[in-house]
Amino acid sequence: MIHINAAPLPARQRDAVGSEEKIVATNEFYYLVLVLACFAAFAVGIGLAMIRYRAWVKTTGQRIQSAE
């Protein structure tokens, strides 16, 4: 049977740990917020357009044809 001694863990570097553990406002975070805000704005825009379209169809008396 082979017995392997585990090496001790290396000492943590103070500067590297401090910069990686802090999750504060970085450029990546701002980019994520921007992308999520764009998707939310797109969804709201599509929803409002659908509501306006349905109202327009109702006022003009047209029938909405389904793709069935």
Secondary structure, DSSP 4 states (H G I P E B T S, - for coil): ----PPPPPPPPPHHHHHHHH---S-HHHHHHHHHHHHHHHHHHHHHHHHHHHHHHHHHHT--PPP--
